[in-house]
């Protein structure tokens, strides 16, 4: 039996990215509310992994068919995308704030590494 690539729709992508954002939100909530010791290196590693995964989502978005918009007269897909992009902007701001705090907490050498994490959300149309 051949393994076929699954074509992902815009709605599938929205659902998957929404779930990914939910994981981010939970991660940051746990980071703030937990009684565990604060490990900057571990936090940085997690953020880098999350940012790399974001890049994958951004690449998928660039190649998705936008024909779903024409088949959505109610504008539901556009509303979901707007909410998703708003959340992404807030999460990106949170990541940047955490990176700023980490840069203050760690040495000068580590600071260089912290800001090598590029956070460039895609341009959404």
C-alpha positions, 0 to 999 in steps of 0.5 A: 500500500502506497503512502500518499501525501495528504492535502491540507485545507486552509481550515485544517491548517487553522485548526492545527495552528490554533491547537499549537497556539493553545499549547503556547498559551498553556506553556506561558501560563505554566511558566508564570504560575509554576513553583518549579525552579526557573531554568533560563536554558530550558526556557530558551530551548523550548522557545527555540523549538516553538519558533522553529515549529512556527516557521513550518506553519508559516511555510504551509500557510504560504502554499495553501490554496486560498480558494476556500475564501470564495467558498465561504460567503459567511466569512467564517474562515476569514473571522477564524484567520483574523482571530488566529493572527491576533493570537499569533501577534499576542504570542509573539509579543509574549515570546519577545518579552520572555526573551528580553527578561532572559537576556537580563538574567543571563550573561552577556555571552548567552545574550547573543544566543537569545536574540538569534531566535528570529520571530518573523510572522508571515505576512497574511493577506 
